[in-house]
Amino acid sequence: MKEYPPTAGALMEILHKLRSPEGCPWDRAQTAESFGACFAGEAAELLDAIDRNDSAGIREECGDVLMNVLFQIVLAEEQGLFTIDDVWREIIDKMVRRHAHIFGDRKAETPEEVAALWQEMKSKEHKEKKAQSVLDDVKHYLSPLNRAEKLQKKAATYGFDWTMETDILEKIREELLETSMAMASGNEALVDEELGDLLFAVVNLIRFRKRANSEELLRKASLKFESRFRFIEKELQQTGRKLEDCSFEEMEALWLKAKNALSPTENSSDEK
């Protein structure tokens, strides 16, 4: 069996072989669209490994993500669309161009100044492409939370933004009230719409605070929920009981116990 060196070139050679007439029937059957559908799952597994601070998992999932990217390049090379050298050239040029404060004569000494310079470069590129809208480069394939945040950021660069966190909080209260009124009306379609508006407003507050993105905070909240619910399961297993044997009130008491055991620094107010 041939031994391959640990290089991107070796992986490209393997992928080309898998796509060859003598290669793997499954790999030969893939298209950019069918294989692209796998990418979101691989990216999610990488994020999960990062959340768990699993260095071995991060290493493995980085490889899977890289393989997915290189597979797309192999498909493009087969169709004569572009080569891996074209990809390297484009991303290198972009990184140098958008870091003019490092590779050029522009000045940017803080993260905020760097972000402004980056946006300036992106806007210039956007104009050169003659897009129909400044929102065109906010891709539809992004997750809904990520896309909502990027749409808000893009609009904010043109001055369409809030000035204070308290204003966004008031907007969230307004959307919450409208959701409550929609629920009282019994109009389910309107409830769905108002819930979407409420979620969008919450994303706006997270984006405005510039501390973390929406997906990062939601991942952390999900992990916290998961750890607490697993705590409930373990507590029940120790007494020989199952979830289906418990009332909501019993699980609520165990939830509060989990909260105190796993997050002692949190305040004592109820949160579910």
N, C-alpha and C positions, 0 to 999 in steps of 0.2 A: 504494500500500500504506500502510495506517495506521501511524503511528509511535506507539509506546507509551512513556510515561515509565518510568524505572527505579524502580517502586514496587510494593509488595505488592498494592495495589488494581488496578494494571494487569495483573499476573499473574493475579489472580482473574478479571478481565474476560476474559482470553484463555482461561482454563480453562472458564469458563461458556460461551463461544462454542464451544469444542471439543465440549462436551457437548450443545449445542443440536441441534435437528433438522437444521440446515444445517451442522453441525460435522463432526468427524472420525469415521468409522465405528468406528475402533479405540477411540478415547476414549469414544465413546457406549456401547461394549460392556463397559466396565470396571465392576467392582463394588468395594466396599470391600475384599473379600477378595482379589480378583485383583490389584488394584493394591497392596494391602498386601504381597503377596508380593515386589514389586519393592523395597520399602523396605530390607530387610536388605542387599540387594546395593548399593544406593546408599550406605547408611551405611558398608559395608565399603570402598567406593571412597574415601569421605572419609577414613576412618582410614588407608588406604594412602597417600593424599596427605600426610596429617599425618606419617606415619612417614618419608616421603621428604623432608619439609620443602619440599614443592613448593607455593609460595604461589599460583601460577596454578592448579594442580590443586585446591588447597583451595577457592579462590574458585569454581571451576566446580562442584565436588562439593557445596559448601554450597548452591549454586543448585538442584542436582538434588534434594537432600534437602528443601529448602524447598518446591520444586514438589510433591514427593510429599505433604508435609504439607498444603499448600493444596488439593491435589486431593481428599484425604479430606474436607476441610471443604466443598468444593463438593458432593461426593456427599451429605454430611449435610444441607446446605442444601436440596438437591433433595427430600429425604425429609421435610423439616420437623423434623429432629432437633435441630439447633442451628445457629447462625450463626457467622461469623468473629468478630463482636463478643462472642459468648458465650465463645469461646475466649480472646480477649484479656482479658476480664473475669476469667475463672477463673485464668489464669496470673498476672495482675497481683496479684490478691487473694492468691494463694498465696505469691508472692515477698515481698509486704509482710508477710503473716502469719508466715511462717517466718523472716523477718529482723527479729524483734522487737527485737533489739539495735541495729538501725539506725533502724527506723521506729517503735519503741515504747520502753518503759521498761525492757526487760530488759538485763542485762549479759552480755557475752561478749567477751573480749579475746584469746583464743587460738583457733587452728583447732579444737582439741579441745573447747573450750567452745562454739564455734559448732555443731560437729557434735552435741554433746549437746543443745543447744537445738533444733536442727533435728529430731532424733529425738523430742524431747519433743512438739513440735508435730505431728509425723506420728502419734505414738501417740494424741494427743488426737483427731485427725481419724479415726483408725482406730476408736476407741471409739464415736465418733458415728455411724459407718457400721454398727455392730453386726456386725462380721465374726465368722465362726465360728472363726478362728484368727489369731494374730498374724502368721502366715506368708502370709495371703491376699494381701497387697499385693506379694509377690514373684512377679512375673508369669511365666507359663510360656513366653511368647514370647522371653524373654531367651536369649542364648546359654547353653549348658550351663555353661561356666566362670563367666560372670557371675552366673548364677542360683545356682550353688553358693556363690559368695562372698557374695551377698546373703542367702541363707538362713542362712549362718553368722553374718553380721553381725547379722541380726535376732535370732537366738537369743542372741547375745552380749549384746545390750542388756538381756536379762532374767537375766543372770548365768550363762548356760550357755556357758562359755568356758574356755579354758586360762588358766593363770596365768604360764607361762614358755615361751619358745621351745623350750627343751630337752625339755619334756614333749611337744611336738608332734613334735620330731625322733624321740623314742622311739616315738611312735605310727606315724610313717612307717616306722621300722625294723620294727615289729611287722607292719604291712601288707605290707611287702616280703617278710618271712619267710612270711607266710600266702600270698602270691602264689606264692612259690617252692614251697611245699608243695602248693598246688593244681596247679601245673604238673607236679610229680612224680607226682601222683595220676592225671593224664590226664583229669581232669574239666574239659572245656573251658568249660562253663557256669560252673563255680566259678572258673576262671581269670579269665573276664570280670568276674565279680562282684568278685573281689579286686583286679583292676586298677582298677576303678572306685573302690573304697575307697581304694586307694593314691593315685590322682589327687585324690580329695576331700581326703585328708589333706595333700597337698602344697599344694593351694589354701588350706587352713586356715592353713598356716605363712605363706604369702604375705600372706594377709589379716591375720593377727595382727601381722606386722611393720609394717604401716601405711606402707610406703614406696611401693609400686606395686601395681596390681591384677594379677590373674592373666593377663588378656588382654593387657595391656600387656607383661608380661614374656615371654609366649609369642610375641607379635608380634616382639619384639626378637630372641628366640632363633631364630625362623624367618628373619628377615632376615639374621642372622649365618650361619645354615646356608646360605641361598641365595647369599650373597656368596662363601662359601668354595667351594661347589660350582661356581659360575660360574668361579671361579679355576681349579679343576681342568680345566674344559672349555677355557678359554683356553690353559692350559699344554699340553694335549694337541693343540689345534689348531696351535700353533706347531711341533709336531713331525710334523704331518700324521696324527695318530692320532685315533681316536674312542673314546668311552667303552666301547663294546662290545668294543674291542680290548684293554682293560686288565684285569688281574686285580685282585682286591680289595686285595691287598698294594700294588700300584702306586698305586691310588687313595688308599689309606691314607697312603702316603708323600707324595703330592701334597696331601692334606688337612692334614697336619702342616706342609707348606711354606706352604700358604695361611694356616694359623693364625698362623705366625710373621710372614708378610708383612702380613696385614691387622690382626692384633691383637697387636702386639709386647709389650704390657704384661700379657698374660695369662700365667698360670703355665705351666710346661712340661709339666704332667701331661696325659695323653691325655684328650680328651673328644669323644665322638661321640654 
